[in-house]
Amino acid sequence: MNRFWSDIRYAIRGLRREPGFTAVAVLTLALGIGTTTAMFSVAHAVLWRPLPFTQPERLVEIWETNPLIGWTDAQVATANFADWRTRNTVFTDIAAYQGGGWKADTGADVFLTGQGEPQRLKATRVSGNLFDVLGSRPLFGRTFRDEEMFAGKNRVAVLSYALWQSAFAGDPQVLGRTISLNAVNVEVVGVMPADFFFPARGVQLWIPFGYDPKAFYTGRRAHGLRSIARLKPDVTLDQAQSQMAAVAAQLEREHPDTNTKMGVGTGAFRDWTVGNTRAPLLVLLGAVGFLLLIVCANVANLQLSRGVRRAREIGIRTALGASRIQIARQLLTESLVVSLFGGALGLGVALALRALLLSAAPAALPLLSEVRIDWAVAAFNLAVSLLAPALFGVLPAFSSHRTEALTDRTHAASGQGRRARNLLVAGEIALSVMLVAGAGLLVESLLQLERVNPGFNPEHVVSFNLLFPTKRYPKDETIVAAVGELERQFRADPRVEHVGMVTGLPLKGSVWTGVATIEGQPPDRYEREVWHKSITPDYFRAIGTPLLRGRMIDEHDLQPASSPVTLVNETFARKWYPGGDAAANAVGKRINFGRPTDSGNPWVAIVGVVADAKQNGMDKPAQPEVYLPFTSDVANSVSVVIRSSADQSQTTAQIATLARGTVRAIDRDLAPTDITTLRELVSGSVGQERFRTALLSGFAGAALLLAAIGIYGVLAYLVTQRTREIGIRMALGAQQTQLVGMVLRQGMAPVAWGVMAGIAGAFACARVIRTLLFGVDATNPAAYAVSAGILLMVAMGACYFPARRAARVDPMVALREE
């Protein structure tokens, strides 16, 4: 230890004597270690940080599957859920909740009223046993009882810690207090701890379902529950899957009309919270690892060059009896000191990058708002700082023993030393090619995605959501009247060209799905999952979706005495009325919304076919969809779409002001939410893709810069070491072009080898990145050719200045060098 601390002190003194080298090495390492730490902090927050439940690894998400409908991860019907609870022997219990995607804003809108302006909150409806299954206890108060999930006993709520602080000022007397949610009075019975969240951090309170008991235990057609269970001790996930599959088979035999082919899927709850971000995160973590290797290669080159300058010092130490191991240990200690300084500064870089990530893409990743530099991230930073010297310090340290004592000539300047530098440059280039190729593929994929037609015209269109509380609007007629009055008032404003309402915007997923019988088809052939939305007559004009055939829904279709009609999308028409003009074939045909064996369902005429509008995402194909007059399928939650004649830059602010004023004039307890332009809606739908493309492109840009610096450094050093030789060549008649060519050949040789290795490595990694691409082949030769061309141009630019300096060497000065 005494020798170690002596080496540390000597290393610090030596680094202080060379501030230029120290600053460049520390800053370069800070970039690599800081970026790696920042990316790890994101991955750790999403993939590995323990969830705030008791033994979270025992929690299992359960869903329904059905190959007939194409379900791979569907919500469960209430009666099936009830049977799961009573028939399984592998779980301590099974709980249910509504919704529950992995996005931070998951949760149903509820409005806290009676305290001034309505306050929008995110709530999740849950079964009474949910908190027991999670193993979570309240900060104070209690959670729900099992019977409280049924109507008549469900007027209770549990608050999140954040809501308790923000809306109730942390008042401990909040227990037992009655609050109004959507005009319904509920009692606050508990407050959860600060670190608790479920199913995502955006949820602010929890309320019981409120199901009618009879409907709950018999309902098998509507699938609206997410389900979570806790494995019993010593039960594996495979054992649980096997038994739940057996339970599903029993239910299929008992209820063939609703449960045919209905299976069960299980998976770790942690995987559910991660969603579809695991693969992109691991790819980005691998990419930033490549960047760290490039940084280490650069610092290794710096160390080799510094070793040449220290040749005389090392020679003297060897002459005085220092062994090779002692010299190597000292140089490795210096590398460790440099790396620790770089790691400390890198922690600051990580903090800055974390802030940038939070501001640039707060919703691009689940749980991103909880990305923080905690002890685990700090430990990772330290580990990388300790590992880095092994990557960049070993080669310089163990090449030092070839120094000739008491001379300035070193093996580092010899052919073998140059080969070491060339190998490092080739490695940098290979990793850079792989990063640039990956970034290029993601950029092209993003461009392809942004070129996709969403099925509507998003320019000059603003939308917002509106919820009509059931307590205040208990009948369909009251909602229809309110919707009609809103549309009349909006149309009276000269800035509004068209206004319409729909029960679910494009790119926001489904409202609900059901079956449909197609007139003229055999009984065993029917649409097993058609998407349903309700619209007002001017909706498609407002959103800009074109009518392909037939007519739009009009005011006459809203009347109670009118014949039932519907619009269908192009996918529905192509599926069921193929041949020639499918849209024209569909107009005038009839369908009903039930199975062929059901009786009493009215036939509905298809009066028009509209273009497909994207539903689940720009990269997902449209599903069969029908649009019904709003009066025939009333919902208490609608999206209002307004096409404005105002300038685009002023549209949102103007329409937002108009929306708030108009809604408040109708009902002061209503509030428009999620006011946005459709252009922002389309842009946000590719937010994840844009986020990861920007990150990987940033890594690739940094790799290009570092590779250029590495090539320049090697060639500049080479020219300096060969100044005398160059002078002799010029004195013997060598032309400047010959000297430039010599330097360029020596500089580009390792670049060429690196480019070839990088292309091979990129092809090998194609399978990894393929899952992140849309409309782009992961082995597209053009992408690799472009990345190779970019690296070659960067390398040529880096070679130019050392080559020009070699050509300008004065022979007389060079010959006097020694």
Secondary structure, 3 states (H helix, E strand, C coil): CHHHHHHHHHHHHHHHHCHHHHHHHHHHHHHHHHHHHHHHHHHHHHHHCCCCCCCHHHEEEEEEEECCCCEEEECEEHHHHHHHHHHCCCEEEEEEECCCCCCCCCCEEEEEECCCCCEEEEEEEECCCHHHHHCCCCCEECCCCHHHHECCCCCEEEECHHHHHHHHCCCHHHCCCEEEECCEEEEEEEECCCCCCCCCCCCCEEEECCECHHHHHHCCCCEEEEEEEEECCCCCHHHHHHHHHHHHHHHHHHCHHHHCCCEEEEEEHHHHHHCCCHHHHHHHHHHHHHHHHHHHHHHHHHHHHHHHHCHHHHHHHHHCCCCHHHHHHHHHHHHHHHHHHHHHHHHHHHHHHHHHHHHHCCCCCCCHHHCCCCHHHHHHHHHHHHHHHHHHCHHHHHHHHHCCCCCCCCHHHCHHHHHHHHHHHHHHHHHHHHHHHHHHHHHHHHHHHHHCCCCCCCCCEEEEEEECCCCCCCCHHHHHHHHHHHHHHHHCCCCEEEEEEECCCCCCCCCEEEEEEECCCCCCCCEEEEEEEEECCCHHHHHCCCEEEECCCCHHHHCCCCCCEEEEEHHHHHHHCCCCCHHHHHCCCEEECCCCCCCCCCCEEEEEEECCCCCCCCCCCCCCEEEEEHHHCCCCEEEEEEEECCCHHHHHHHHHHHHHHHHHHHCCCCCCEEEEEHHHHHHHHCHHHHHHHHHHHHHHHHHHHHHHHHHHHHHHHHHHHCHHHHHHHHHCCCCHHHHHHHHHHHHHHHHHHHHHHHHHHHHHCHHHHHHHCCCCCCCCHHHHHHHHHHHHHHHHHHHHHHHHHHHCCCHHHHHCCC
